């Protein structure tokens, strides 16, 4: 089945947007881990107690791990492609993984 031209362009733009977000998240990761040129850094001074910081870290890592691993499963992919075009599935995965990493950088 052939998609209308406008639909193909929207999917292409969505894919480009997803990978642009990923690119900026990846570049930010270099500064975040290397401790330069970004407002939040891996080795910043602690602003919370150790227990609160550890709980936040556990939740953020769980969000990323569940999203990242869960979306990679064939069963999830088949469920997702009932709601979005199959050609947009990978872009959605990349975008949501990037957003989960942004949460880690912010918090």
TAWO-V276823 format. One record per helix or strand of 3 or more residues. SS is the DSSP state (~ for helix, > for strand). FROM is the first residue (numbers start at 1). LEN is the number of residues. If there is no record, write none. Layout:
<<SS | FROM | LEN> <SS | FROM | LEN>>
This chain:
<<~ | 5 | 30> <~ | 50 | 21> <~ | 74 | 7> <~ | 86 | 21>>
